[in-house]
Amino acid sequence: MVVQEIRKLTGTEMASKDNGRHEDYISFRDIWAFLQRHFLVLALASTAGVALGALYIANTEPTYTSIARIVIDREQARIASQDASTGTIIIETAEIASEVEIVKSEAIARSVIKQLNLTEDPEIQTSSSWRSAVRGALGAILSLFDPATEDGAEAAGEPSEEEVMRRTMAGFLGRVSVRRVGQSYVLEIGYTSTNPVKAARAANAIANTYMQSSLDAKSQIIARGAQWIEDRLVEIGRQAQEAALSAEQYRNSNDISQVGSAGIDQQQLSEISSQLLAAQTATAGEAARLATINRILAGDLPDSYVGEALSNTEINRLRADLGVARKRLETLQTRYGTESEPTLAAKSEIARLESQINTELVRIQGVYRSNLDTAQAREGLLKKQLDAIKGNVTEKNLARVQLTELESRATTYRRMYESVLQQLITTLQKQSFPIGDARMVAAATPPLAKIWPKTTLIIPMALMLGFAGGLGLAGLRDLLDRRISSGERLSRELGLPTLGHVPFTRFQVSGSKGALRFVLDAPYSGFSEALRGVKSSIDAAFPSGGPIVVGLTSVSGDEGKSTIAANLGQLYANEGLRVVLVDANFRNPFLSLQAANSGTKAGLAVYQGDEIPEHAQSEKRKKDKLMQMEDGLILPVLTVEQIRKAAHPGHRFGHLPALKKKIEELRQDYDVIIVDLSTFATSADTRAASAHLDGILLVLGNRRKMTVEWLASALATFGKSRVGILGVVFNKRKTRRWLHPMGRKRREAGGRHAI
């Protein structure tokens, strides 16, 4: 049981208070519930979108587009855009894009308009964009208030020919489309019109006009180019002649008979330089050998490092004898000792051989010194010859360099002259027979199918736009709708738990005793299942073993709280508990009237506890319990009149203390006491009586007509009272049959009733 201090809180404050404990998230179930809740709005919006699309298709005049294809000929482009030296074709994407813009240019459009006489075409003249329509409407409105505008319009008269042409050109270019096909050199030229034949004729005219204008432009360019090349050829010829004369005059003035003599001098100079380099290399080699042999004789290096020593037969023989003598010395020292005569003789032999090797190395040293002197002498001689040749050639070399520069200049001018002459010949050939860069691939033909309006595109798009609009309206409706549409919103914004949802029921069960005991007549219906769930929630809120007093109230009338109170009592009585109903609705005593008028037909009976003496009341309660079990659970009802009779006759509002006293008396004799209260929004009796109850059930039967703010304001009428609110029961909930797969079986088991 939730005990709350109810005060005047707005829905926004309660929502902000509860947001600290819960995090909002959207699941697929929420989306599906949203679509079901706004199914009608979405269906109507989608239908409206499809209807508007169909209306647009029906009222829109069909248009056709005819396409002509032309190709920029690569072979002709090779002639026009080929590099002269490498032969590379220079055609880039920018050039193709330039051709596309040329096709859509005003010059082509003007020529086609004149050719087809489109200035009198009503299709182009009467069509206008929304901007021109707005400007025209504004101009018409302003003309009504400005008399000078009318005078100016009369003075202006008919539009000029140029104005008509400009207006026609704007409408014509709006119907032309040009695009490149992929990465190829093919251009598609399209024209849109309501007449397919006119569209094909205009597309072909644009293509032919473009090709003719390209050919004319090329002819003019070639003519201007030929004239420029001819003038340039004369200038280059004159410069080439002057350069050749300057070279000859310089050769004669410097006594240079032929260019070949300079080559001979250079060859001699090169040969002597090579010989000098070789002599310097030989000198360095001999000096290195001499230095090495000197180190060997000084004892710094072994004689095996000298190549001459290695290839000398005498030295090799002496080395072999020296090796044999050393081995014999080792043997003799081992056998006879180091001071024996054979050992001393062997040592003398070794000394003699080493002396002979040293003598041979001295001889080789002399040879190396002689070779070094020869190399140095040869190197000095070559240096003298090189200096002599340099002195003779230096003066002529300077003259030859200047002459070479003059001859190179003359040769360059001569080649330029030949190249320009060749270009002039090629240009004159093109001028005599010009070839365009573009040619027709496929001429335009009248199209068989319209391009607009497309039914397969407009209808789905209209359906999607309508559905999107419906979603927007539904979302706006949910955003602005503050009605209590679900228990989740009630729990989130006001903190009230939801105990159950009782479905809408017509109570048309054959043979039943009325709606006040429908829970027993149709035990497997949705109504009964919902009330059983509410009963379980009530039981869980109270400890077992003691009597419970539960009150039922609502915000306004006709929300079904009395019906729910009676059926809840039937459920408790069906479990063998002692149950009594207390009608505390002093303004509209529905249960009292039913108990007094219908009696057992409604499953109710007027409470008789006050008319029986105290000593016989226990026997009467036993008989009441036996009657409930035998006669289909007849519930006693403490009526409004009985409460008022128990009140003090001098008190105006004495029924409230009497109600409190009766409830205290009933606690001694009954297990469950269900009190049917008045609507708390308009009655102070409910707020006063709620303090004597263990808990209150709030029944909401018209939740779609009730906002969160209204319910919060109604609950605030309790003031600072501490009220045990068990929860909220949603009554008269309309459910769809496809949401309840067990609904059919429940209806069959419970009888004929509508949910």
PESUL-V232689 format. One record per residue. N is the residue number from 0. RES is the residue in one letter. OMEGA is omega in radians with two decimals (NA if undefined). BURIAL is + if it has 9 or more other C-alpha atoms within 8 Angstrom, else -. D_FIRST is the distance of its C-alpha to the first C-alpha in Angstrom with 2 decimals. Layout:
n	res	omega	burial	d_first
N	RES	OMEGA	BURIAL	D_FIRST
N	RES	OMEGA	BURIAL	D_FIRST
This chain:
n	res	omega	burial	d_first
0	M	-3.13	-	0.00
1	V	3.11	-	3.76
2	V	-3.05	+	6.39
3	Q	2.98	-	9.65
4	E	-3.03	-	13.21
5	I	3.08	+	14.72
6	R	-3.05	+	18.41
7	K	3.08	+	21.23
8	L	3.05	+	21.00
9	T	3.12	+	23.12
10	G	-3.13	+	22.23
11	T	3.14	-	24.67
12	E	3.13	+	23.10
13	M	3.11	+	19.62
14	A	3.12	+	21.34
15	S	3.10	+	23.35
16	K	-3.08	-	20.37
17	D	-3.11	+	18.68
18	N	3.12	+	22.06
19	G	-3.10	-	22.15
20	R	-3.06	-	19.48
21	H	3.05	-	20.64
22	E	-3.14	-	24.17
23	D	3.03	-	25.29
24	Y	-3.10	-	27.52
25	I	3.12	-	29.23
26	S	3.09	-	29.58
27	F	3.10	-	31.85
28	R	3.10	-	29.02
29	D	3.13	-	28.41
30	I	3.13	+	32.16
31	W	3.09	-	32.39
32	A	3.09	-	29.57
33	F	3.13	-	31.40
34	L	3.11	+	34.64
35	Q	-3.09	-	33.21
36	R	-3.11	-	31.56
37	H	-3.11	+	34.88
38	F	-3.10	-	37.20
39	L	3.14	-	39.07
40	V	3.14	+	39.70
41	L	3.14	+	40.92
42	A	3.14	+	43.09
43	L	3.13	+	44.63
44	A	3.12	+	45.30
45	S	3.11	+	46.88
46	T	3.11	+	48.94
47	A	3.10	+	50.07
48	G	3.12	+	51.09
49	V	3.13	+	53.11
50	A	3.11	-	54.67
51	L	3.09	+	55.72
52	G	3.11	+	57.16
53	A	3.10	+	59.09
54	L	3.10	-	60.33
55	Y	3.13	-	61.49
56	I	-3.09	+	63.33
57	A	-3.06	-	64.95
58	N	-3.14	-	66.16
59	T	3.12	-	67.25
60	E	-3.10	-	70.86
61	P	3.10	+	71.24
62	T	-3.10	+	72.89
63	Y	3.10	+	75.01
64	T	3.07	+	75.91
65	S	-3.01	+	79.22
66	I	3.00	+	79.87
67	A	-3.09	+	83.17
68	R	3.05	+	83.48
69	I	-3.14	+	85.96
70	V	3.01	+	86.56
71	I	-2.99	+	87.93
72	D	-3.10	+	90.82
73	R	3.13	-	90.65
74	E	3.09	-	94.39
75	Q	3.09	+	95.29
76	A	3.10	+	92.71
77	R	3.14	+	94.49
78	I	-3.05	-	97.65
79	A	-3.01	-	95.90
80	S	-3.13	+	93.47
81	Q	3.11	+	95.18
82	D	-3.05	+	95.88
83	A	-3.05	-	99.67
84	S	-3.06	-	99.77
85	T	-3.11	-	97.00
86	G	-3.11	-	96.59
87	T	3.11	-	92.78
88	I	-3.08	+	91.16
89	I	3.05	-	89.19
90	I	-3.09	-	86.59
91	E	-3.13	-	83.09
92	T	3.14	-	79.87
93	A	3.12	-	80.62
94	E	3.11	-	83.84
95	I	3.09	+	82.06
96	A	3.09	-	79.52
97	S	3.11	-	82.47
98	E	3.10	-	83.97
99	V	3.13	+	80.71
100	E	3.10	-	80.82
101	I	3.13	+	84.49
102	V	-3.12	+	83.76
103	K	-3.09	+	81.21
104	S	3.14	-	83.58
105	E	3.13	-	84.88
106	A	3.10	-	88.45
107	I	-3.13	+	87.69
108	A	3.14	+	85.65
109	R	-3.13	+	88.49
110	S	-3.14	+	91.03
111	V	3.13	+	88.95
112	I	3.11	+	88.23
113	K	-3.11	+	91.94
114	Q	-3.10	-	92.80
115	L	3.13	-	90.41
116	N	-3.08	-	90.76
117	L	3.10	+	87.01
118	T	3.10	+	87.43
119	E	3.13	-	87.79
120	D	-3.11	-	84.96
121	P	-3.12	-	82.49
122	E	3.13	-	79.62
123	I	-3.06	+	79.85
124	Q	-3.09	+	80.87
125	T	-3.13	-	78.10
126	S	3.14	-	75.25
127	S	3.12	-	73.43
128	S	-3.14	-	70.33
129	W	3.10	-	67.39
130	R	3.14	-	68.68
131	S	3.10	-	72.04
132	A	3.12	+	70.37
133	V	3.12	-	68.32
134	R	3.12	-	71.42
135	G	3.13	-	73.40
136	A	3.11	-	70.82
137	L	3.12	-	70.69
138	G	3.12	-	74.48
139	A	3.13	-	74.71
140	I	3.14	-	72.31
141	L	-3.13	-	74.22
142	S	3.12	+	77.53
143	L	-3.09	-	76.46
144	F	-3.09	-	76.17
145	D	3.13	-	79.09
146	P	-3.13	-	82.54
147	A	3.13	-	84.16
148	T	3.12	-	82.21
149	E	3.11	+	83.83
150	D	3.14	-	87.28
151	G	3.13	-	86.67
152	A	3.11	-	85.57
153	E	-3.12	-	88.71
154	A	-3.11	-	90.84
155	A	3.12	-	89.25
156	G	-3.12	-	90.16
157	E	3.10	-	89.63
158	P	-3.12	-	88.07
159	S	-3.13	-	90.59
160	E	3.12	-	91.31
161	E	3.10	-	89.58
162	E	3.09	-	86.41
163	V	3.14	+	86.42
164	M	-3.14	+	86.97
165	R	3.12	-	84.13
166	R	3.11	+	81.73
167	T	-3.14	+	82.86
168	M	3.12	+	82.60
169	A	3.10	-	78.98
170	G	-3.13	+	78.06
171	F	-3.13	+	80.17
172	L	3.08	+	78.71
173	G	3.14	-	75.19
174	R	-3.10	+	76.08
175	V	3.07	+	77.74
176	S	3.14	+	75.93
177	V	3.11	+	77.58
178	R	3.09	-	76.03
179	R	-3.13	+	77.28
180	V	3.11	+	76.75
181	G	3.11	-	75.05
182	Q	-3.11	-	77.32
183	S	3.10	-	80.49
184	Y	-3.09	+	83.23
185	V	3.07	+	82.37
186	L	3.07	+	81.15
187	E	3.14	+	79.53
188	I	-3.10	+	80.51
189	G	3.08	+	78.42
190	Y	-3.08	+	78.72
191	T	-3.13	+	76.19
192	S	3.07	+	77.34
193	T	3.10	+	76.59
194	N	-3.10	-	79.97
195	P	3.14	+	80.24
196	V	3.11	+	84.05
197	K	3.13	+	83.87
198	A	3.13	+	81.34
199	A	-3.13	+	83.70
200	R	-3.14	+	86.71
201	A	3.14	+	85.01
202	A	3.10	+	83.73
203	N	3.13	+	87.24
204	A	3.11	+	88.77
205	I	-3.12	+	86.48
206	A	-3.13	+	87.36
207	N	3.13	-	91.09
208	T	3.11	+	91.12
209	Y	-3.13	+	89.38
210	M	3.13	+	91.85
211	Q	3.12	-	94.82
212	S	3.09	+	93.63
213	S	3.13	+	93.10
214	L	3.13	+	96.62
215	D	3.13	-	98.13
216	A	3.14	-	96.34
217	K	3.12	+	97.53
218	S	3.12	+	101.10
219	Q	3.12	-	101.03
220	I	-3.14	-	99.62
221	I	-3.14	+	102.30
222	A	3.11	+	105.06
223	R	3.12	-	103.93
224	G	3.13	+	103.51
225	A	3.13	+	107.01
226	Q	3.14	-	108.55
227	W	-3.14	-	106.70
228	I	3.14	+	107.70
229	E	3.10	+	111.33
230	D	-3.14	-	111.45
231	R	3.14	+	109.81
232	L	3.12	+	112.30
233	V	-3.12	-	115.26
234	E	-3.12	-	113.79
235	I	3.09	+	113.02
236	G	3.11	+	116.53
237	R	-3.14	-	118.14
238	Q	3.11	+	116.04
239	A	3.12	+	116.88
240	Q	3.12	+	120.58
241	E	3.14	+	120.53
242	A	3.13	+	118.70
243	A	3.12	+	121.30
244	L	3.13	-	124.23
245	S	-3.14	+	122.76
246	A	3.14	+	122.44
247	E	3.13	-	126.08
248	Q	3.14	-	127.45
249	Y	3.12	+	125.65
250	R	-3.13	+	126.96
251	N	-3.10	+	130.54
252	S	-3.13	-	130.32
253	N	3.05	-	129.11
254	D	3.06	-	131.64
255	I	-3.03	+	128.97
256	S	-3.12	-	130.83
257	Q	-3.11	-	128.04
258	V	-3.08	-	124.61
259	G	-3.14	-	125.59
260	S	3.07	-	127.65
261	A	3.11	+	124.55
262	G	3.13	-	123.12
263	I	3.12	-	126.12
264	D	3.14	+	125.86
265	Q	3.13	-	122.21
266	Q	3.11	-	122.92
267	Q	3.14	-	125.53
268	L	3.14	+	123.23
269	S	-3.13	-	120.48
270	E	-3.14	-	122.84
271	I	3.10	+	124.19
272	S	3.13	+	120.69
273	S	3.12	-	119.72
274	Q	3.12	+	122.86
275	L	3.12	+	122.22
276	L	3.12	-	118.70
277	A	3.13	-	120.09
278	A	3.10	+	122.77
279	Q	3.11	+	120.20
280	T	3.14	-	118.14
281	A	3.12	+	121.25
282	T	3.13	+	122.18
283	A	3.13	-	118.76
284	G	3.13	-	118.95
285	E	3.12	+	122.39
286	A	3.13	+	121.32
287	A	-3.14	-	118.37
288	R	-3.14	+	120.62
289	L	3.12	+	123.09
290	A	-3.13	-	120.40
291	T	-3.11	+	119.08
292	I	3.10	+	122.55
293	N	3.13	+	123.13
294	R	3.12	+	120.00
295	I	-3.13	+	121.12
296	L	3.11	+	124.55
297	A	3.12	-	122.90
298	G	3.13	-	120.89
299	D	-3.10	-	117.45
300	L	3.01	+	116.89
301	P	-3.08	-	118.26
302	D	3.14	-	120.87
303	S	-3.14	-	118.65
304	Y	-3.08	+	116.82
305	V	-3.13	+	119.89
306	G	3.14	-	120.16
307	E	3.13	-	123.93
308	A	-3.14	+	124.10
309	L	-3.11	+	122.03
310	S	-3.12	-	124.30
311	N	-3.09	-	127.57
312	T	-3.10	-	129.47
313	E	3.14	-	131.35
314	I	3.12	+	128.26
315	N	3.13	+	126.55
316	R	3.14	-	129.60
317	L	3.12	+	129.79
318	R	3.12	+	126.07
319	A	3.12	-	126.59
320	D	3.14	+	129.57
321	L	3.12	+	127.58
322	G	3.14	-	124.81
323	V	-3.12	-	127.32
324	A	-3.14	+	129.02
325	R	3.09	+	125.75
326	K	3.12	-	124.92
327	R	3.12	+	128.45
328	L	3.13	+	128.04
329	E	-3.14	-	124.89
330	T	-3.12	-	126.65
331	L	3.12	+	129.72
332	Q	3.13	+	127.66
333	T	-3.04	-	125.95
334	R	-3.00	-	129.18
335	Y	-3.09	+	131.74
336	G	-3.04	+	129.75
337	T	-3.06	-	129.43
338	E	3.13	-	132.96
339	S	-3.12	-	134.98
340	E	3.12	-	137.56
341	P	-3.13	-	135.77
342	T	3.13	+	132.59
343	L	3.10	+	134.45
344	A	3.13	-	136.17
345	A	3.11	+	132.82
346	K	3.11	+	131.52
347	S	3.13	-	134.60
348	E	3.14	+	134.04
349	I	3.13	+	130.44
350	A	3.13	-	131.59
351	R	-3.12	-	134.24
352	L	3.12	+	131.73
353	E	3.10	+	129.30
354	S	3.12	-	132.19
355	Q	3.12	+	133.12
356	I	-3.14	+	129.49
357	N	3.11	+	129.38
358	T	-3.14	-	132.72
359	E	3.12	+	131.33
360	L	3.09	+	128.27
361	V	3.10	+	130.59
362	R	3.13	-	132.41
363	I	3.11	+	129.12
364	Q	3.13	+	128.30
365	G	3.11	-	131.52
366	V	-3.12	-	130.71
367	Y	-3.14	+	127.29
368	R	3.11	+	128.90
369	S	3.12	-	131.42
370	N	3.14	+	128.74
371	L	3.13	+	126.78
372	D	3.13	-	129.85
373	T	-3.12	-	130.50
374	A	3.13	+	126.93
375	Q	3.12	+	127.03
376	A	3.13	-	130.34
377	R	3.14	+	129.02
378	E	3.12	+	125.93
379	G	3.11	-	128.09
380	L	-3.13	-	130.27
381	L	3.10	+	127.31
382	K	3.12	+	125.93
383	K	3.12	-	129.23
384	Q	-3.13	+	129.33
385	L	3.13	+	125.76
386	D	-3.14	-	126.50
387	A	-3.13	-	129.62
388	I	3.13	+	127.80
389	K	-3.14	+	125.02
390	G	-3.13	-	127.57
391	N	-2.98	-	129.17
392	V	-2.99	+	125.98
393	T	-3.08	-	123.95
394	E	-3.12	-	125.76
395	K	-3.14	+	125.67
396	N	3.12	+	122.02
397	L	3.12	-	121.02
398	A	-3.13	+	123.01
399	R	3.10	+	121.62
400	V	3.12	-	118.01
401	Q	3.13	-	118.71
402	L	3.11	+	120.51
403	T	3.12	-	117.61
404	E	3.13	-	115.26
405	L	3.14	+	117.59
406	E	3.10	+	118.00
407	S	3.10	-	114.21
408	R	3.13	+	113.75
409	A	3.12	+	116.46
410	T	3.13	+	114.87
411	T	3.12	+	111.42
412	Y	-3.14	+	112.88
413	R	3.11	+	114.74
414	R	3.08	-	111.58
415	M	3.14	+	109.71
416	Y	-3.14	+	112.57
417	E	3.14	-	112.44
418	S	3.13	-	108.65
419	V	3.10	+	108.75
420	L	3.11	+	111.67
421	Q	3.09	-	109.65
422	Q	3.11	+	106.71
423	L	3.13	+	109.12
424	I	3.14	-	110.48
425	T	-3.13	-	106.97
426	T	3.10	+	105.93
427	L	3.08	+	109.08
428	Q	3.10	-	108.34
429	K	-3.13	+	104.82
430	Q	3.14	+	106.19
431	S	3.14	-	108.64
432	F	-3.10	-	105.90
433	P	3.12	+	102.34
434	I	-3.12	-	99.40
435	G	3.12	+	95.88
436	D	-3.09	+	92.86
437	A	3.09	+	90.75
438	R	-3.10	+	91.42
439	M	3.06	+	89.71
440	V	3.13	-	87.74
441	A	3.11	-	86.39
442	A	-3.13	+	87.09
443	A	3.09	+	84.34
444	T	3.12	+	84.15
445	P	-3.13	+	82.30
446	P	-3.14	+	78.73
447	L	-3.09	-	77.54
448	A	3.11	-	73.79
449	K	3.08	+	72.03
450	I	3.13	+	69.94
451	W	-0.01	-	67.81
452	P	3.13	+	65.62
453	K	-3.10	+	64.19
454	T	-3.10	-	62.01
455	T	3.11	-	60.50
456	L	-3.03	-	59.40
457	I	-3.10	+	58.53
458	I	3.08	+	56.37
459	P	3.11	+	54.05
460	M	3.10	-	53.96
461	A	3.09	+	53.22
462	L	3.13	+	50.44
463	M	3.13	+	48.96
464	L	3.08	+	49.32
465	G	3.12	+	47.76
466	F	3.10	+	44.83
467	A	3.07	-	44.51
468	G	3.08	+	44.64
469	G	3.08	+	41.95
470	L	3.12	+	39.76
471	G	3.11	-	40.45
472	L	3.14	+	39.63
473	A	3.10	+	36.43
474	G	3.09	-	35.39
475	L	3.11	-	36.35
476	R	3.09	-	34.43
477	D	-3.12	-	31.25
478	L	-3.09	-	31.95
479	L	-3.09	-	32.52
480	D	3.12	-	30.04
481	R	3.12	+	26.92
482	R	3.13	+	25.56
483	I	-3.08	+	22.14
484	S	-3.10	-	23.62
485	S	3.08	-	20.84
486	G	3.13	+	17.15
487	E	3.10	-	18.34
488	R	-3.14	+	19.80
489	L	3.13	+	16.81
490	S	-3.08	+	14.60
491	R	-3.00	+	17.59
492	E	-3.13	+	18.68
493	L	3.11	+	15.75
494	G	3.14	+	12.83
495	L	3.12	+	10.94
496	P	3.12	+	9.84
497	T	-3.10	+	12.05
498	L	3.14	+	11.29
499	G	3.09	+	15.01
500	H	-3.13	+	18.49
501	V	-3.08	+	20.41
502	P	3.08	+	24.11
503	F	-3.06	+	26.73
504	T	-3.13	+	28.46
505	R	3.12	-	31.70
506	F	3.09	+	31.34
507	Q	-3.11	-	35.03
508	V	-3.12	+	34.93
509	S	3.10	-	38.16
510	G	-3.12	-	37.97
511	S	3.13	-	34.32
512	K	3.05	+	33.24
513	G	-3.08	+	31.43
514	A	-3.05	-	28.36
515	L	3.05	+	26.15
516	R	-3.14	+	26.49
517	F	-3.10	+	27.17
518	V	3.09	+	24.49
519	L	3.13	+	26.90
520	D	3.11	+	30.12
521	A	-2.99	+	29.23
522	P	-3.11	+	26.94
523	Y	3.09	+	27.62
524	S	3.10	+	27.39
525	G	3.11	+	25.14
526	F	-3.11	+	23.50
527	S	3.13	+	22.70
528	E	-3.14	+	21.51
529	A	3.14	+	19.05
530	L	3.06	+	17.62
531	R	3.06	+	17.48
532	G	3.09	+	15.35
533	V	3.12	+	12.92
534	K	3.12	+	13.06
535	S	3.11	-	12.42
536	S	3.12	+	9.17
537	I	-3.14	+	8.15
538	D	-3.13	+	9.77
539	A	-3.10	-	8.17
540	A	-3.08	-	4.67
541	F	3.05	-	7.18
542	P	-3.12	-	10.25
543	S	3.06	-	13.45
544	G	-3.11	-	16.27
545	G	3.11	-	15.15
546	P	3.12	+	15.04
547	I	3.11	+	12.13
548	V	-3.07	+	12.71
549	V	3.07	+	11.40
550	G	3.11	+	13.26
551	L	3.13	+	14.66
552	T	3.13	+	16.43
553	S	-3.14	+	18.29
554	V	-3.13	+	20.34
555	S	-3.12	+	23.64
556	G	3.08	-	25.25
557	D	3.08	-	26.17
558	E	3.01	+	23.02
559	G	-3.10	+	22.62
560	K	-3.14	+	19.59
561	S	3.10	+	21.70
562	T	3.14	+	22.77
563	I	3.13	+	19.30
564	A	-3.14	+	18.35
565	A	-3.12	+	21.53
566	N	3.05	+	21.20
567	L	3.08	+	17.68
568	G	3.10	+	19.32
569	Q	3.13	+	22.19
570	L	3.14	+	20.10
571	Y	3.13	+	18.63
572	A	3.13	+	22.14
573	N	3.10	-	23.69
574	E	3.10	-	22.03
575	G	3.13	-	23.80
576	L	3.08	+	21.06
577	R	-3.01	+	22.04
578	V	3.05	+	20.59
579	V	3.08	+	21.52
580	L	3.11	+	21.14
581	V	3.13	+	21.35
582	D	3.11	+	23.06
583	A	3.11	+	22.15
584	N	-3.02	+	23.74
585	F	3.14	-	26.81
586	R	-3.14	-	28.43
587	N	-3.04	-	28.31
588	P	-3.07	+	27.71
589	F	-3.11	+	27.71
590	L	3.11	+	26.36
591	S	3.12	+	28.77
592	L	3.13	+	31.67
593	Q	-3.14	+	30.89
594	A	-3.11	+	30.68
595	A	-3.04	+	33.87
596	N	-3.07	-	35.93
597	S	3.11	+	34.95
598	G	-3.07	+	33.93
599	T	3.08	+	33.61
600	K	3.10	-	34.49
601	A	-3.13	+	31.01
602	G	-3.09	+	29.47
603	L	3.06	+	28.72
604	A	-3.12	+	30.48
605	V	-3.13	+	30.62
606	Y	-3.07	+	29.03
607	Q	-3.06	-	32.02
608	G	-3.07	-	30.61
609	D	-3.05	-	32.42
610	E	-3.09	-	35.83
611	I	3.10	+	36.11
612	P	-3.04	-	37.21
613	E	-3.11	-	34.91
614	H	3.14	-	37.04
615	A	-3.09	-	36.84
616	Q	3.14	+	33.16
617	S	3.08	-	32.22
618	E	3.13	-	34.92
619	K	-3.14	+	33.72
620	R	3.08	-	30.13
621	K	3.11	-	31.76
622	K	3.11	-	33.86
623	D	3.14	-	30.88
624	K	3.10	+	29.16
625	L	3.12	-	32.52
626	M	3.10	+	32.99
627	Q	-3.09	+	29.64
628	M	-3.07	-	30.70
629	E	-3.02	-	34.27
630	D	3.03	-	34.05
631	G	3.02	-	31.33
632	L	3.06	+	28.18
633	I	-3.07	+	28.91
634	L	3.05	+	25.83
635	P	-3.11	+	26.55
636	V	3.01	+	25.72
637	L	-2.98	+	25.73
638	T	3.12	+	27.68
639	V	-3.12	+	28.05
640	E	3.12	-	31.54
641	Q	3.11	-	30.50
642	I	-3.13	+	28.07
643	R	3.10	+	30.82
644	K	3.14	-	33.36
645	A	-3.11	-	31.33
646	A	3.10	+	31.29
647	H	-3.06	+	34.09
648	P	-3.11	-	36.96
649	G	-3.13	-	37.81
650	H	-3.13	-	34.49
651	R	-3.13	-	34.01
652	F	-3.12	-	30.21
653	G	-3.14	+	30.04
654	H	-3.13	+	27.80
655	L	3.02	+	24.69
656	P	3.11	-	25.45
657	A	3.10	+	26.46
658	L	3.12	+	23.14
659	K	-3.13	+	21.38
660	K	-3.14	-	23.97
661	K	3.14	+	23.71
662	I	3.13	+	19.97
663	E	3.10	-	20.69
664	E	-3.11	-	23.57
665	L	3.10	+	21.75
666	R	-3.10	+	19.20
667	Q	-2.99	-	22.35
668	D	-3.03	-	23.56
669	Y	3.13	+	20.85
670	D	-3.10	+	18.03
671	V	3.09	+	16.17
672	I	-3.12	+	16.65
673	I	-3.06	+	16.16
674	V	3.07	+	17.18
675	D	-3.06	+	18.99
676	L	3.03	+	18.93
677	S	3.06	+	21.48
678	T	-3.01	+	21.23
679	F	-3.13	+	19.70
680	A	-3.06	+	22.16
681	T	-3.07	-	25.16
682	S	3.08	+	24.08
683	A	3.14	-	23.39
684	D	-3.12	+	22.49
685	T	-3.13	+	19.03
686	R	3.11	+	18.36
687	A	-3.09	-	19.74
688	A	-3.08	+	18.09
689	S	-3.14	+	14.50
690	A	-3.11	+	14.78
691	H	-3.06	-	15.38
692	L	3.07	+	12.37
693	D	-3.14	+	9.16
694	G	-3.11	+	7.54
695	I	2.97	+	9.60
696	L	3.10	+	10.70
697	L	-3.11	+	13.16
698	V	3.11	+	16.20
699	L	3.13	+	18.70
700	G	3.13	+	22.02
701	N	-3.04	+	24.41
702	R	-3.14	+	22.79
703	R	3.06	-	26.27
704	K	-3.08	-	27.49
705	M	3.12	+	24.65
706	T	3.12	+	24.65
707	V	3.14	+	22.02
708	E	3.14	+	23.79
709	W	3.14	-	23.80
710	L	3.10	+	20.05
711	A	3.11	+	19.59
712	S	3.12	+	22.19
713	A	3.10	+	20.63
714	L	3.14	+	17.23
715	A	3.12	+	19.41
716	T	3.06	+	20.76
717	F	3.13	+	17.87
718	G	-3.12	-	19.65
719	K	-3.12	-	18.25
720	S	3.07	-	15.85
721	R	-3.03	+	12.46
722	V	3.07	+	10.30
723	G	-3.14	+	6.68
724	I	3.12	+	6.87
725	L	-3.14	+	5.25
726	G	-3.08	+	8.21
727	V	3.05	+	11.98
728	V	3.09	+	14.40
729	F	-3.09	+	17.89
730	N	3.10	+	20.47
731	K	3.13	+	24.23
732	R	3.12	+	24.26
733	K	-3.14	-	27.85
734	T	3.12	-	28.40
735	R	-3.03	-	31.75
736	R	-3.11	-	33.24
737	W	3.06	-	34.35
738	L	-3.09	-	30.81
739	H	-3.13	-	30.04
740	P	3.14	-	32.78
741	M	-3.08	-	31.34
742	G	-3.10	+	31.21
743	R	3.13	-	34.74
744	K	3.12	-	34.20
745	R	3.13	+	31.12
746	R	3.12	+	33.16
747	E	-3.13	-	36.01
748	A	-3.05	+	33.89
749	G	-3.11	+	32.15
750	G	-3.12	+	35.18
751	R	3.04	+	36.20
752	H	-3.11	+	33.39
753	A	3.10	-	33.09
754	I	NA	+	30.15
